[in-house]
Amino acid sequence: MHPRNVWQALSRPGYLLSAWPWRSACYLLTGAVTGAVVLVGIVLSVVVGGVSALALVGLPLLLGTALAGLPVAALERSRLRLVDAEPASDAHRPPGEPGLRAWLSTRLRERATWRELGHALLFAGLLWPVDALAFAVLLLGPLSVVATPLLMAASGEAKVLKVWLVTTWPAAVGWAVLGLVLLVLGVYLLGVVAGARAGLARLLVASPEADLGARVVELARSRVRLVDAFEAERRRIERDLHDGAQQRLVALTMTLGLARLDAPPGPLADQLATAHQEAGAALAELRELIHGIHPKVLADYGLEAAVADAADRSAVPVDVDLELPGRLAPAVEAAAYFVVCEALTNVGRHSGASRAEVSGGHRDGRLLLRIRDDGCGGARAGQGSGLTGLADRVSVLDGRLSLTSPPGGPTLLRVEIPCDPAS
């Protein structure tokens, strides 16, 4: 995998032979040039604005000075690509209305505008000299030392770094070797300075909130895609079982039944009867499995009918009071149905209740479900009740599951899932 930034490149053995040292040098060199230009522009704006403060042109110049950080920050976000491939997001929001006045009003009220102005002032006053100094000391200095033999050949002597005079070839070669060592060390330090400089710039001109928001949005979208894919795969398995394995078992059961009728009384007839019964039991189990994967009543008639069907099949009498405006999203219906089924199964197995109730509806963009029983209470997650799995299923849809079950009862399971009625 290719490194995404100069820090990753520095940690790999091929850094010296890669493009990252040149990209780091280019980043620092363009920073030095850009910073010098910004410094001249800011000084001219302040001087001209201060001199003409009483004239009509003074206010626009001062306003332009306040907004000077915007183009500098935009240029800095572009330059960051030299040493960091991760895009730097813009922290500014679009104005609510068209026109220059709305744009100015929006920009002057944003914290990002003043943060970028601070970056421009810091860039012009401190950062660009650091860029220039690092470029000169870490790259140009070692290169001039490496070039000592060339200077010696050209003029018969060479002055290393304008300090040490070299007049012999052994000394020139020795200085060249030392320059190579310094160049290797300088190239690594150049990457460190460029990485630190880019990190500071990203902190000032990029929007970490926007980056985090974009990642959260992408995470939510990917989670929705996974839920949809899971539902589609479950329906495919149900269809394959219903149209394939179930039909074969039906045919096998009929064949065994006909063979049982034609067989004379005896051991063979007894074996055929046993095989017929086993095939019937396997068919019943398969039908129950298909019903558990995605019941047909849920797919055809929606959550209300499916909950009513689950209540009819419950071992404990269940009252249903569920009012919905129509069909909901398939993933929401499936999650809500299986929560109800698992909760009613727990009521029948563990609660000792004589009656249960399923109620709820759709209010304020949320599906609300309440499963209540009059049992002994004391239900806890993580004790084989399956409540942890139910909470995980609901949380995938940004929902919440809460349980109230004091010793002695009653037990109340409350589910909230954000959703809108399906069109």
C-alpha positions as CSV (number, residue, x, y, z in Angstrom):
1,M,0.0,0.0,0.0
2,H,1.4,3.4,-1.0
3,P,2.0,5.9,1.9
4,R,-0.7,8.5,2.3
5,N,1.5,11.2,3.9
6,V,5.1,12.0,4.5
7,W,5.0,10.5,8.0
8,Q,4.1,7.1,6.6
9,A,6.8,7.5,4.0
10,L,9.4,8.3,6.6
11,S,8.7,5.0,8.4
12,R,9.5,2.9,5.3
13,P,12.9,1.9,4.0
14,G,12.4,3.3,0.5
15,Y,11.9,6.9,1.6
16,L,15.2,8.2,0.1
17,L,14.4,6.8,-3.4
18,S,10.8,7.9,-3.4
19,A,9.2,11.2,-4.5
20,W,8.4,12.2,-0.9
21,P,11.8,14.0,-0.2
22,W,11.2,16.1,-3.3
23,R,7.6,16.7,-2.4
24,S,8.6,17.8,1.1
25,A,11.2,20.2,-0.4
26,C,8.7,21.6,-2.8
27,Y,6.2,22.1,0.0
28,L,8.7,24.1,2.0
29,L,9.9,26.1,-0.9
30,T,6.4,27.1,-2.1
31,G,5.6,27.9,1.6
32,A,8.6,30.3,1.7
33,V,7.6,32.0,-1.5
34,T,3.9,32.2,-0.7
35,G,4.6,33.5,2.9
36,A,6.8,36.3,1.6
37,V,4.1,37.3,-0.9
38,V,1.5,37.2,1.9
39,L,3.6,39.3,4.1
40,V,4.0,42.0,1.5
41,G,0.3,42.0,0.8
42,I,-0.7,42.3,4.4
43,V,1.8,45.1,5.1
44,L,0.6,47.0,2.0
45,S,-3.1,46.5,3.1
46,V,-2.5,47.7,6.6
47,V,-0.4,50.7,5.5
48,V,-2.8,51.8,2.8
49,G,-5.8,51.1,4.9
50,G,-4.4,53.1,7.9
51,V,-3.4,56.1,5.7
52,S,-6.8,56.2,4.0
53,A,-8.9,55.3,7.1
54,L,-10.9,58.6,6.7
55,A,-11.5,58.0,3.0
56,L,-14.1,55.8,1.4
57,V,-11.5,53.4,0.3
58,G,-10.3,52.7,3.8
59,L,-13.2,50.5,4.9
60,P,-13.0,48.1,1.9
61,L,-9.2,47.8,2.4
62,L,-9.6,47.0,6.1
63,L,-12.4,44.5,5.2
64,G,-10.2,43.0,2.6
65,T,-7.5,42.6,5.2
66,A,-9.9,40.8,7.5
67,L,-10.8,38.4,4.7
68,A,-7.2,37.9,3.6
69,G,-7.0,34.6,5.3
70,L,-9.5,33.0,2.9
71,P,-7.4,32.8,-0.2
72,V,-4.3,32.0,1.8
73,A,-6.1,29.1,3.5
74,A,-7.5,27.9,0.2
75,L,-4.0,27.9,-1.3
76,E,-2.7,26.1,1.8
77,R,-5.3,23.4,1.5
78,S,-4.1,22.8,-2.1
79,R,-0.4,22.8,-1.0
80,L,-1.1,20.2,1.6
81,R,-1.6,17.6,-1.1
82,L,2.2,17.7,-1.6
83,V,2.8,16.0,1.7
84,D,-0.6,14.6,2.7
85,A,-2.9,12.9,0.3
86,E,-5.9,13.1,2.7
87,P,-8.2,15.9,1.5
88,A,-8.4,19.0,3.7
89,S,-12.0,20.0,4.0
90,D,-13.3,23.6,3.8
91,A,-14.8,24.8,7.1
92,H,-16.9,27.5,5.5
93,R,-20.6,27.0,5.0
94,P,-22.5,28.3,2.0
95,P,-24.4,31.6,2.6
96,G,-28.2,31.3,3.1
97,E,-29.0,33.9,0.3
98,P,-27.3,34.9,-2.9
99,G,-25.4,38.1,-3.2
100,L,-22.2,39.7,-1.9
101,R,-23.8,41.1,1.2
102,A,-25.0,37.7,2.4
103,W,-21.6,36.1,1.6
104,L,-19.8,38.8,3.6
105,S,-22.2,38.5,6.5
106,T,-21.7,34.8,6.6
107,R,-18.0,34.9,6.4
108,L,-17.5,37.6,9.0
109,R,-19.6,35.6,11.5
110,E,-17.7,32.4,11.0
111,R,-15.0,31.3,13.4
112,A,-13.2,29.7,10.5
113,T,-12.7,33.1,8.9
114,W,-10.9,34.5,11.9
115,R,-8.9,31.3,12.4
116,E,-7.7,31.5,8.8
117,L,-6.8,35.2,9.3
118,G,-4.7,34.1,12.3
119,H,-3.1,31.5,10.1
120,A,-2.3,34.1,7.4
121,L,-0.7,36.3,10.0
122,L,1.3,33.4,11.5
123,F,2.2,32.3,8.0
124,A,3.5,35.8,7.1
125,G,5.3,36.5,10.3
126,L,6.8,33.2,11.4
127,L,6.1,30.1,9.3
128,W,7.6,31.2,6.0
129,P,11.0,32.1,7.5
130,V,11.0,28.6,9.1
131,D,10.2,27.1,5.7
132,A,13.0,29.0,4.0
133,L,15.5,28.3,6.8
134,A,14.7,24.5,6.7
135,F,15.0,24.4,2.9
136,A,18.3,26.2,2.9
137,V,20.0,24.4,5.9
138,L,18.7,20.9,5.2
139,L,18.9,20.8,1.4
140,L,20.9,23.6,-0.1
141,G,23.6,23.5,2.5
142,P,24.5,19.8,2.1
143,L,24.2,20.1,-1.7
144,S,26.8,22.9,-1.7
145,V,29.1,20.8,0.4
146,V,28.6,17.8,-2.0
147,A,29.5,20.2,-4.9
148,T,33.0,21.0,-3.4
149,P,34.9,18.9,-6.0
150,L,33.1,20.7,-8.8
151,L,34.0,24.1,-7.4
152,M,37.6,22.9,-6.9
153,A,37.7,21.9,-10.6
154,A,36.3,25.2,-11.8
155,S,38.5,27.6,-9.8
156,G,41.3,25.6,-8.3
157,E,39.9,26.1,-4.8
158,A,36.6,26.1,-3.0
159,K,35.2,27.7,0.1
160,V,32.8,25.3,1.9
161,L,29.8,27.2,3.2
162,K,31.7,30.4,2.8
163,V,33.8,29.5,5.8
164,W,36.4,26.7,5.2
165,L,38.9,27.1,2.3
166,V,39.7,23.9,0.4
167,T,42.8,23.8,-1.8
168,T,43.6,20.0,-2.1
169,W,41.7,17.3,-3.9
170,P,41.7,14.8,-0.9
171,A,40.1,17.5,1.3
172,A,37.5,18.3,-1.5
173,V,36.6,14.6,-1.8
174,G,36.4,14.3,2.0
175,W,34.0,17.3,2.1
176,A,31.9,15.8,-0.6
177,V,31.5,12.5,1.3
178,L,30.6,14.5,4.4
179,G,28.1,16.4,2.3
180,L,26.5,13.2,1.2
181,V,26.0,12.1,4.8
182,L,24.6,15.5,5.7
183,L,22.3,15.3,2.6
184,V,20.9,12.0,3.7
185,L,20.3,13.2,7.2
186,G,18.9,16.5,5.9
187,V,16.4,14.7,3.6
188,Y,15.0,12.9,6.5
189,L,14.8,16.0,8.6
190,L,13.2,17.8,5.7
191,G,10.4,15.3,5.7
192,V,10.0,15.7,9.5
193,V,9.8,19.5,9.2
194,A,7.4,19.3,6.2
195,G,5.2,16.8,8.1
196,A,5.0,19.0,11.2
197,R,4.4,22.1,9.2
198,A,1.6,20.4,7.3
199,G,0.0,19.2,10.6
200,L,0.0,22.7,12.0
201,A,-1.5,24.0,8.7
202,R,-4.2,21.4,8.7
203,L,-5.1,22.2,12.2
204,L,-5.6,25.9,11.3
205,V,-7.2,25.8,7.8
206,A,-9.0,22.5,7.7
207,S,-12.2,21.6,9.5
208,P,-11.8,18.5,11.7
209,E,-15.6,18.8,12.5
210,A,-16.4,18.5,8.7
211,D,-14.0,15.6,8.4
212,L,-15.6,13.8,11.3
213,G,-19.1,14.6,10.1
214,A,-18.3,13.2,6.7
215,R,-16.9,10.0,8.2
216,V,-20.0,9.7,10.4
217,V,-22.3,10.1,7.4
218,E,-20.3,7.6,5.4
219,L,-20.4,5.2,8.3
220,A,-24.2,5.6,8.6
221,R,-24.6,5.0,4.9
222,S,-22.4,1.9,4.9
223,R,-24.4,0.6,7.8
224,V,-27.6,1.1,6.0
225,R,-26.1,-0.7,2.9
226,L,-25.1,-3.6,5.1
227,V,-28.6,-3.9,6.6
228,D,-30.2,-3.8,3.2
229,A,-27.7,-6.4,1.9
230,F,-28.4,-8.6,4.9
231,E,-32.2,-8.3,4.4
232,A,-31.8,-9.1,0.6
233,E,-29.6,-12.2,1.4
234,R,-32.1,-13.4,4.0
235,R,-35.0,-13.1,1.5
236,R,-32.9,-15.0,-1.1
237,I,-32.3,-17.8,1.4
238,E,-36.0,-17.9,2.2
239,R,-36.9,-18.0,-1.5
240,D,-34.4,-20.8,-2.2
241,L,-35.6,-22.9,0.7
242,H,-39.3,-22.3,-0.2
243,D,-38.9,-23.0,-3.9
244,G,-36.2,-25.6,-3.7
245,A,-35.8,-27.7,-0.6
246,Q,-39.4,-27.5,0.6
247,Q,-40.8,-28.6,-2.8
248,R,-38.5,-31.5,-2.9
249,L,-39.5,-32.5,0.6
250,V,-43.2,-32.2,-0.4
251,A,-42.6,-34.5,-3.4
252,L,-40.6,-37.0,-1.2
253,T,-43.4,-37.0,1.4
254,M,-46.1,-37.7,-1.3
255,T,-43.9,-40.4,-2.9
256,L,-43.4,-42.1,0.5
257,G,-47.1,-41.9,1.2
258,L,-48.1,-43.5,-2.1
259,A,-45.4,-46.2,-1.6
260,R,-46.8,-46.8,1.9
261,L,-50.3,-47.3,0.5
262,D,-49.1,-49.7,-2.2
263,A,-46.8,-51.8,0.1
264,P,-48.2,-55.0,1.6
265,P,-48.4,-55.2,5.4
266,G,-45.1,-56.1,6.9
267,P,-41.6,-54.8,7.8
268,L,-41.4,-52.8,4.6
269,A,-44.7,-51.0,5.2
270,D,-43.5,-50.2,8.8
271,Q,-40.3,-48.7,7.5
272,L,-42.1,-46.7,4.8
273,A,-44.5,-45.4,7.5
274,T,-41.5,-44.4,9.7
275,A,-39.8,-42.7,6.7
276,H,-43.1,-40.9,5.8
277,Q,-43.4,-39.6,9.3
278,E,-39.8,-38.4,9.4
279,A,-40.2,-36.7,6.0
280,G,-43.3,-34.9,7.3
281,A,-41.5,-33.8,10.5
282,A,-38.6,-32.5,8.4
283,L,-41.0,-30.6,6.2
284,A,-42.7,-29.1,9.2
285,E,-39.3,-28.0,10.7
286,L,-38.3,-26.6,7.3
287,R,-41.5,-24.6,7.1
288,E,-40.9,-23.3,10.6
289,L,-37.3,-22.3,9.7
290,I,-38.6,-20.5,6.6
291,H,-41.2,-18.7,8.7
292,G,-38.5,-17.7,11.2
293,I,-36.1,-16.3,8.4
294,H,-38.7,-13.9,7.1
295,P,-42.4,-14.7,7.6
296,K,-44.6,-14.4,4.5
297,V,-47.2,-12.5,6.5
298,L,-44.6,-9.8,7.3
299,A,-43.5,-9.4,3.7
300,D,-47.1,-9.4,2.4
301,Y,-49.1,-7.5,5.1
302,G,-46.6,-5.6,7.2
303,L,-45.7,-5.4,10.9
304,E,-49.1,-5.1,12.4
305,A,-50.3,-8.4,10.9
306,A,-47.0,-10.1,11.6
307,V,-47.1,-9.1,15.3
308,A,-50.7,-10.3,15.5
309,D,-49.7,-13.6,14.0
310,A,-46.8,-13.9,16.5
311,A,-49.2,-13.2,19.4
312,D,-51.5,-15.9,18.2
313,R,-48.7,-18.4,18.2
314,S,-47.4,-17.4,21.6
315,A,-47.5,-19.8,24.5
316,V,-48.8,-16.9,26.8
317,P,-52.0,-15.0,25.9
318,V,-51.0,-11.7,24.3
319,D,-53.0,-8.5,23.8
320,V,-51.9,-6.5,20.8
321,D,-52.5,-2.7,20.5
322,L,-50.3,-1.6,17.7
323,E,-51.3,1.3,15.3
324,L,-49.1,2.1,12.3
325,P,-49.7,4.6,9.5
326,G,-48.8,2.0,6.9
327,R,-45.8,0.0,5.8
328,L,-42.4,0.9,7.2
329,A,-39.0,0.3,5.7
330,P,-38.3,-3.5,5.3
331,A,-35.3,-3.4,7.6
332,V,-37.2,-1.7,10.3
333,E,-40.2,-4.1,10.0
334,A,-37.9,-7.1,10.2
335,A,-36.0,-5.8,13.2
336,A,-39.1,-4.9,15.1
337,Y,-40.8,-8.2,14.3
338,F,-37.9,-10.3,15.5
339,V,-37.6,-8.2,18.7
340,V,-41.3,-8.9,19.4
341,C,-40.9,-12.6,18.6
342,E,-37.8,-13.0,20.8
343,A,-39.4,-11.0,23.6
344,L,-42.5,-13.2,23.5
345,T,-40.3,-16.3,23.5
346,N,-38.6,-15.1,26.6
347,V,-41.9,-14.4,28.3
348,G,-43.1,-17.9,27.6
349,R,-39.8,-19.6,28.7
350,H,-38.6,-17.5,31.7
351,S,-41.2,-15.1,33.1
352,G,-43.9,-17.4,34.4
353,A,-46.4,-14.7,33.2
354,S,-50.1,-15.3,32.8
355,R,-50.5,-12.5,30.2
356,A,-48.5,-10.2,28.0
357,E,-49.1,-7.1,26.0
358,V,-47.6,-5.6,22.8
359,S,-48.4,-2.0,22.2
360,G,-47.0,1.0,20.3
361,G,-47.2,3.0,17.2
362,H,-45.4,5.5,15.0
363,R,-44.9,9.0,16.5
364,D,-42.6,11.9,15.7
365,G,-40.6,9.9,13.1
366,R,-40.0,6.9,15.4
367,L,-41.4,3.5,15.8
368,L,-42.3,2.8,19.4
369,L,-42.8,-0.7,20.8
370,R,-43.6,-1.8,24.3
371,I,-43.7,-5.5,25.3
372,R,-45.0,-6.0,28.8
373,D,-45.7,-9.1,30.9
374,D,-47.0,-9.7,34.5
375,G,-44.3,-12.3,35.3
376,C,-41.8,-12.6,38.0
377,G,-39.4,-10.1,36.6
378,G,-35.6,-10.0,37.3
379,A,-34.7,-10.2,33.6
380,R,-31.1,-9.2,32.8
381,A,-29.0,-8.9,29.7
382,G,-26.3,-11.5,29.2
383,Q,-28.1,-14.3,31.0
384,G,-29.2,-16.3,28.0
385,S,-32.1,-14.1,27.3
386,G,-30.9,-12.8,24.0
387,L,-31.4,-9.2,25.0
388,T,-27.8,-8.3,24.0
389,G,-28.5,-9.6,20.4
390,L,-31.8,-7.6,20.3
391,A,-30.0,-4.4,21.4
392,D,-27.4,-5.0,18.7
393,R,-30.1,-5.5,16.0
394,V,-31.9,-2.3,17.1
395,S,-28.7,-0.2,17.4
396,V,-27.8,-1.0,13.7
397,L,-30.8,1.1,12.8
398,D,-29.9,3.9,15.3
399,G,-32.5,2.6,17.6
400,R,-32.6,2.1,21.4
401,L,-33.7,-0.8,23.5
402,S,-34.4,-0.4,27.3
403,L,-35.5,-2.9,29.8
404,T,-37.3,-2.5,33.1
405,S,-37.6,-5.7,35.1
406,P,-37.6,-5.4,38.9
407,P,-37.7,-8.6,41.0
408,G,-41.4,-9.6,41.3
409,G,-42.3,-7.9,38.0
410,P,-43.7,-6.6,35.8
411,T,-41.2,-6.6,33.0
412,L,-41.3,-3.8,30.3
413,L,-39.2,-3.9,27.2
414,R,-39.2,-0.6,25.3
415,V,-37.9,-0.2,21.7
416,E,-37.5,3.0,19.7
417,I,-36.4,2.9,16.0
418,P,-36.2,6.1,13.9
419,C,-38.0,5.6,10.7
420,D,-40.5,7.2,8.3
421,P,-43.5,5.4,6.7
422,A,-42.5,3.8,3.4
423,S,-43.9,5.5,0.3
